[in-house]
Amino acid sequence: MVYENNLMQLFRTCPTCTRTCQIETFVVGTLLSVTQICSHYYHKKLWKSQPYIGNIPAGNLQLSAAVAFNGASYIQIHKVLSSLRLECMCPRTYFSHQRAFLQPAILWQWRAEQQQVIERAKQSGKPVTLGGDMRADSPDCSLPVSTTTKMRTVVRRAIWMGKLWSGSDGRSTRRENTLSTMRRLLPHTTMWTPCRGCFWRRWPSILAHTRN
């Protein structure tokens, strides 16, 4: 951490004539911009604490990425930084970065990883074993949305994850249809190598979809 008074000591004297300077500061999230104006010869110098990425301060975008990619809560991070009197961007800016940059980046990386796993399975020429979990709710709690993960168990890599509506009643017994839905939604299905077998939680109505 750098205290403002200590930082301003670097700008109090003109680098040309060594006389006292007038200092003007401007803050955009984590970006600090300092304008140094010589009161004698009117020399002017602009200093910025970080570069820009397009029209966005790099530190702001990096802070958003660090919070999102580590699964942290920016609301809590913002409270901590504000308590320390550290300059930071508002939560609305963070969520704007998340929608415009971070979520598309995560989706792109996920699809690239998915493509690599499928390509390696295809190139190996060996049958693969698939495993999955057909529900993601806690015991004694049925959620209206079911999350299904399909995983290649040999390399322990997820190749597909989807969130599917189970129906208005929200019962877990409606979630067995996620297997057939997965087959419809999973991209690159024509690239599969032979499947040696599948396993998941034992839901009786899944068996009919497995035979297909």
C-alpha positions as a LaTeX table, in Angstrom:
\begin{tabular}{lrrr}
\hline
Residue & $x$ (\AA) & $y$ (\AA) & $z$ (\AA) \\
\hline
Met1 & 0.00 & 0.00 & 0.00 \\
Val2 & 1.16 & 3.53 & $-0.80$ \\
Tyr3 & $-0.10$ & 6.45 & 1.27 \\
Glu4 & $-1.18$ & 9.53 & $-0.63$ \\
Asn5 & 0.98 & 11.98 & 1.32 \\
Asn6 & 4.06 & 9.88 & 0.72 \\
Leu7 & 3.31 & 9.57 & $-2.98$ \\
Met8 & 2.73 & 13.29 & $-3.40$ \\
Gln9 & 6.26 & 13.99 & $-2.11$ \\
Leu10 & 7.52 & 12.79 & $-5.49$ \\
Phe11 & 5.60 & 15.55 & $-7.29$ \\
Arg12 & 6.13 & 18.56 & $-5.03$ \\
Thr13 & 9.15 & 19.91 & $-6.92$ \\
Cys14 & 9.43 & 20.65 & $-10.63$ \\
Pro15 & 11.81 & 18.23 & $-12.38$ \\
Thr16 & 12.99 & 21.09 & $-14.64$ \\
Cys17 & 13.54 & 24.04 & $-12.30$ \\
Thr18 & 13.20 & 22.27 & $-8.90$ \\
Arg19 & 10.66 & 24.84 & $-7.69$ \\
Thr20 & 7.44 & 24.03 & $-5.86$ \\
Cys21 & 4.65 & 22.63 & $-8.01$ \\
Gln22 & 0.91 & 22.65 & $-7.85$ \\
Ile23 & $-0.52$ & 19.12 & $-7.80$ \\
Glu24 & $-3.88$ & 17.99 & $-9.18$ \\
Thr25 & $-5.11$ & 14.42 & $-8.78$ \\
Phe26 & $-7.81$ & 12.45 & $-10.58$ \\
Val27 & $-9.03$ & 8.98 & $-9.56$ \\
Val28 & $-10.87$ & 6.38 & $-11.68$ \\
Gly29 & $-11.31$ & 3.24 & $-9.60$ \\
Thr30 & $-7.79$ & 1.97 & $-8.89$ \\
Leu31 & $-6.23$ & 4.45 & $-11.33$ \\
Leu32 & $-4.54$ & 7.56 & $-9.93$ \\
Ser33 & $-3.66$ & 10.35 & $-12.34$ \\
Val34 & $-1.40$ & 13.16 & $-11.12$ \\
Thr35 & $-0.90$ & 16.44 & $-12.97$ \\
Gln36 & 2.18 & 18.38 & $-11.89$ \\
Ile37 & 2.12 & 22.13 & $-12.71$ \\
Cys38 & 5.12 & 24.37 & $-12.10$ \\
Ser39 & 3.97 & 27.68 & $-10.58$ \\
His40 & 7.01 & 29.56 & $-11.93$ \\
Tyr41 & 7.57 & 28.43 & $-15.53$ \\
Tyr42 & 4.21 & 26.65 & $-15.91$ \\
His43 & 5.80 & 23.35 & $-16.81$ \\
Lys44 & 3.19 & 20.60 & $-16.83$ \\
Lys45 & 3.65 & 16.86 & $-16.43$ \\
Leu46 & 1.03 & 14.09 & $-16.36$ \\
Trp47 & 1.65 & 10.82 & $-14.54$ \\
Lys48 & $-0.67$ & 7.79 & $-14.39$ \\
Ser49 & $-0.36$ & 4.87 & $-12.01$ \\
Gln50 & $-1.32$ & 2.28 & $-14.62$ \\
Pro51 & $-1.87$ & 1.86 & $-18.36$ \\
Tyr52 & $-5.20$ & 1.67 & $-20.12$ \\
Ile53 & $-6.66$ & $-1.33$ & $-21.93$ \\
Gly54 & $-8.78$ & 0.39 & $-24.53$ \\
Asn55 & $-10.56$ & 3.00 & $-22.46$ \\
Ile56 & $-10.49$ & 0.96 & $-19.21$ \\
Pro57 & $-7.76$ & 1.29 & $-16.57$ \\
Ala58 & $-5.82$ & $-1.98$ & $-16.51$ \\
Gly59 & $-5.92$ & $-2.25$ & $-12.71$ \\
Asn60 & $-9.72$ & $-2.07$ & $-12.68$ \\
Leu61 & $-10.03$ & $-4.90$ & $-15.16$ \\
Gln62 & $-7.38$ & $-6.98$ & $-13.39$ \\
Leu63 & $-9.13$ & $-6.53$ & $-10.06$ \\
Ser64 & $-12.42$ & $-7.66$ & $-11.60$ \\
Ala65 & $-10.73$ & $-10.69$ & $-13.15$ \\
Ala66 & $-8.95$ & $-11.64$ & $-9.92$ \\
Val67 & $-12.21$ & $-11.54$ & $-7.96$ \\
Ala68 & $-14.32$ & $-13.38$ & $-10.54$ \\
Phe69 & $-11.79$ & $-16.07$ & $-11.47$ \\
Asn70 & $-11.21$ & $-16.97$ & $-7.81$ \\
Gly71 & $-14.90$ & $-17.19$ & $-7.00$ \\
Ala72 & $-14.80$ & $-14.34$ & $-4.48$ \\
Ser73 & $-17.51$ & $-11.80$ & $-3.72$ \\
Tyr74 & $-16.74$ & $-8.30$ & $-4.92$ \\
Ile75 & $-19.22$ & $-6.86$ & $-2.43$ \\
Gln76 & $-17.07$ & $-8.20$ & 0.40 \\
Ile77 & $-13.83$ & $-7.20$ & $-1.34$ \\
His78 & $-15.22$ & $-3.69$ & $-1.80$ \\
Lys79 & $-16.05$ & $-3.47$ & 1.91 \\
Val80 & $-12.51$ & $-4.50$ & 2.85 \\
Leu81 & $-10.87$ & $-2.04$ & 0.45 \\
Ser82 & $-13.18$ & 0.76 & 1.52 \\
Ser83 & $-12.38$ & 0.10 & 5.18 \\
Leu84 & $-8.69$ & 0.46 & 4.35 \\
Arg85 & $-9.44$ & 3.68 & 2.45 \\
Leu86 & $-7.97$ & 2.14 & $-0.69$ \\
Glu87 & $-9.22$ & 3.46 & $-4.00$ \\
Cys88 & $-11.37$ & 0.93 & $-5.84$ \\
Met89 & $-14.18$ & 0.82 & $-8.33$ \\
Cys90 & $-17.84$ & 0.53 & $-7.39$ \\
Pro91 & $-19.65$ & $-2.84$ & $-7.57$ \\
Arg92 & $-21.64$ & $-1.68$ & $-10.59$ \\
Thr93 & $-18.40$ & $-1.32$ & $-12.57$ \\
Tyr94 & $-17.33$ & $-4.81$ & $-11.52$ \\
Phe95 & $-20.57$ & $-6.37$ & $-12.72$ \\
Ser96 & $-20.26$ & $-4.43$ & $-15.96$ \\
His97 & $-16.78$ & $-5.90$ & $-16.50$ \\
Gln98 & $-18.13$ & $-9.33$ & $-15.65$ \\
Arg99 & $-20.85$ & $-9.15$ & $-18.30$ \\
Ala100 & $-18.73$ & $-7.56$ & $-21.02$ \\
Phe101 & $-15.37$ & $-9.33$ & $-20.59$ \\
Leu102 & $-15.09$ & $-11.98$ & $-17.88$ \\
Gln103 & $-18.04$ & $-14.24$ & $-18.65$ \\
Pro104 & $-17.24$ & $-14.35$ & $-22.39$ \\
Ala105 & $-13.60$ & $-15.17$ & $-21.53$ \\
Ile106 & $-14.67$ & $-18.00$ & $-19.20$ \\
Leu107 & $-17.03$ & $-19.39$ & $-21.83$ \\
Trp108 & $-14.33$ & $-19.22$ & $-24.53$ \\
Gln109 & $-11.82$ & $-21.03$ & $-22.30$ \\
Trp110 & $-14.39$ & $-23.65$ & $-21.36$ \\
Arg111 & $-15.22$ & $-24.39$ & $-25.00$ \\
Ala112 & $-11.51$ & $-24.55$ & $-25.91$ \\
Glu113 & $-10.87$ & $-27.01$ & $-23.07$ \\
Gln114 & $-13.91$ & $-29.05$ & $-24.06$ \\
Gln115 & $-12.67$ & $-29.22$ & $-27.66$ \\
Gln116 & $-9.21$ & $-30.35$ & $-26.52$ \\
Val117 & $-10.60$ & $-33.16$ & $-24.33$ \\
Ile118 & $-12.82$ & $-34.42$ & $-27.13$ \\
Glu119 & $-9.98$ & $-34.23$ & $-29.67$ \\
Arg120 & $-7.62$ & $-36.17$ & $-27.37$ \\
Ala121 & $-10.30$ & $-38.81$ & $-26.81$ \\
Lys122 & $-10.80$ & $-39.08$ & $-30.57$ \\
Gln123 & $-7.08$ & $-39.31$ & $-31.35$ \\
Ser124 & $-6.45$ & $-41.98$ & $-28.72$ \\
Gly125 & $-8.73$ & $-44.39$ & $-30.56$ \\
Lys126 & $-9.69$ & $-46.06$ & $-27.31$ \\
Pro127 & $-13.20$ & $-46.38$ & $-25.87$ \\
Val128 & $-13.88$ & $-43.92$ & $-23.08$ \\
Thr129 & $-15.87$ & $-44.23$ & $-19.88$ \\
Leu130 & $-18.27$ & $-41.41$ & $-19.12$ \\
Gly131 & $-19.59$ & $-40.55$ & $-15.69$ \\
Gly132 & $-21.99$ & $-37.90$ & $-14.51$ \\
Asp133 & $-24.15$ & $-36.57$ & $-11.72$ \\
Met134 & $-27.77$ & $-35.99$ & $-12.60$ \\
Arg135 & $-28.55$ & $-33.63$ & $-9.71$ \\
Ala136 & $-26.84$ & $-30.82$ & $-7.81$ \\
Asp137 & $-29.19$ & $-30.05$ & $-4.93$ \\
Ser138 & $-28.52$ & $-30.81$ & $-1.29$ \\
Pro139 & $-30.28$ & $-33.68$ & 0.57 \\
Asp140 & $-33.96$ & $-33.08$ & 1.34 \\
Cys141 & $-33.95$ & $-30.01$ & $-0.89$ \\
Ser142 & $-35.34$ & $-30.14$ & $-4.43$ \\
Leu143 & $-34.41$ & $-27.15$ & $-6.55$ \\
Pro144 & $-36.31$ & $-26.09$ & $-9.70$ \\
Val145 & $-33.06$ & $-26.28$ & $-11.69$ \\
Ser146 & $-30.92$ & $-29.36$ & $-12.20$ \\
Thr147 & $-27.21$ & $-29.13$ & $-13.00$ \\
Thr148 & $-25.78$ & $-32.06$ & $-14.90$ \\
Thr149 & $-22.09$ & $-32.73$ & $-15.38$ \\
Lys150 & $-20.78$ & $-35.25$ & $-17.88$ \\
Met151 & $-17.20$ & $-36.28$ & $-17.26$ \\
Arg152 & $-14.64$ & $-38.46$ & $-18.98$ \\
Thr153 & $-13.46$ & $-40.45$ & $-15.97$ \\
Val154 & $-10.09$ & $-41.64$ & $-17.29$ \\
Val155 & $-8.64$ & $-38.13$ & $-17.42$ \\
Arg156 & $-11.15$ & $-36.74$ & $-14.90$ \\
Arg157 & $-12.13$ & $-33.82$ & $-17.10$ \\
Ala158 & $-15.60$ & $-32.33$ & $-17.41$ \\
Ile159 & $-16.76$ & $-32.17$ & $-21.02$ \\
Trp160 & $-20.25$ & $-30.77$ & $-20.55$ \\
Met161 & $-22.21$ & $-29.01$ & $-17.85$ \\
Gly162 & $-25.76$ & $-27.81$ & $-18.22$ \\
Lys163 & $-28.51$ & $-26.28$ & $-16.13$ \\
Leu164 & $-31.89$ & $-27.69$ & $-17.01$ \\
Trp165 & $-35.42$ & $-26.96$ & $-15.79$ \\
Ser166 & $-36.87$ & $-30.00$ & $-14.11$ \\
Gly167 & $-40.49$ & $-28.88$ & $-14.27$ \\
Ser168 & $-42.83$ & $-26.72$ & $-12.27$ \\
Asp169 & $-43.10$ & $-29.29$ & $-9.49$ \\
Gly170 & $-39.30$ & $-29.25$ & $-8.97$ \\
Arg171 & $-39.16$ & $-32.96$ & $-8.14$ \\
Ser172 & $-35.89$ & $-34.84$ & $-8.52$ \\
Thr173 & $-37.65$ & $-37.64$ & $-10.43$ \\
Arg174 & $-38.09$ & $-35.25$ & $-13.35$ \\
Arg175 & $-34.34$ & $-34.82$ & $-13.71$ \\
Glu176 & $-33.67$ & $-38.20$ & $-15.33$ \\
Asn177 & $-34.56$ & $-36.63$ & $-18.68$ \\
Thr178 & $-31.34$ & $-34.62$ & $-18.54$ \\
Leu179 & $-29.39$ & $-37.43$ & $-20.22$ \\
Ser180 & $-31.42$ & $-37.26$ & $-23.42$ \\
Thr181 & $-31.27$ & $-33.47$ & $-23.28$ \\
Met182 & $-27.49$ & $-33.63$ & $-22.87$ \\
Arg183 & $-27.19$ & $-35.70$ & $-26.03$ \\
Arg184 & $-29.14$ & $-33.02$ & $-27.89$ \\
Leu185 & $-27.29$ & $-30.02$ & $-26.46$ \\
Leu186 & $-23.71$ & $-31.33$ & $-26.32$ \\
Pro187 & $-21.72$ & $-29.85$ & $-29.23$ \\
His188 & $-19.21$ & $-31.82$ & $-31.30$ \\
Thr189 & $-21.20$ & $-35.05$ & $-30.81$ \\
Thr190 & $-20.04$ & $-36.37$ & $-34.19$ \\
Met191 & $-16.44$ & $-36.42$ & $-32.91$ \\
Trp192 & $-16.95$ & $-39.02$ & $-30.20$ \\
Thr193 & $-14.82$ & $-42.15$ & $-29.93$ \\
Pro194 & $-16.59$ & $-45.39$ & $-28.93$ \\
Cys195 & $-17.99$ & $-45.27$ & $-25.42$ \\
Arg196 & $-17.00$ & $-48.16$ & $-23.16$ \\
Gly197 & $-19.59$ & $-47.38$ & $-20.54$ \\
Cys198 & $-21.38$ & $-44.78$ & $-18.45$ \\
Phe199 & $-22.13$ & $-44.46$ & $-14.78$ \\
Trp200 & $-23.91$ & $-41.97$ & $-12.53$ \\
Arg201 & $-26.31$ & $-41.98$ & $-9.65$ \\
Arg202 & $-28.87$ & $-44.78$ & $-9.91$ \\
Trp203 & $-32.04$ & $-43.09$ & $-11.05$ \\
Pro204 & $-34.34$ & $-45.80$ & $-12.55$ \\
Ser205 & $-35.75$ & $-43.77$ & $-15.41$ \\
Ile206 & $-32.22$ & $-42.97$ & $-16.71$ \\
Leu207 & $-31.82$ & $-46.59$ & $-17.87$ \\
Ala208 & $-34.12$ & $-46.13$ & $-20.86$ \\
His209 & $-32.03$ & $-43.23$ & $-22.14$ \\
Thr210 & $-28.81$ & $-45.20$ & $-21.52$ \\
Arg211 & $-29.91$ & $-48.04$ & $-23.77$ \\
Asn212 & $-30.41$ & $-45.56$ & $-26.59$ \\
\hline
\end{tabular}
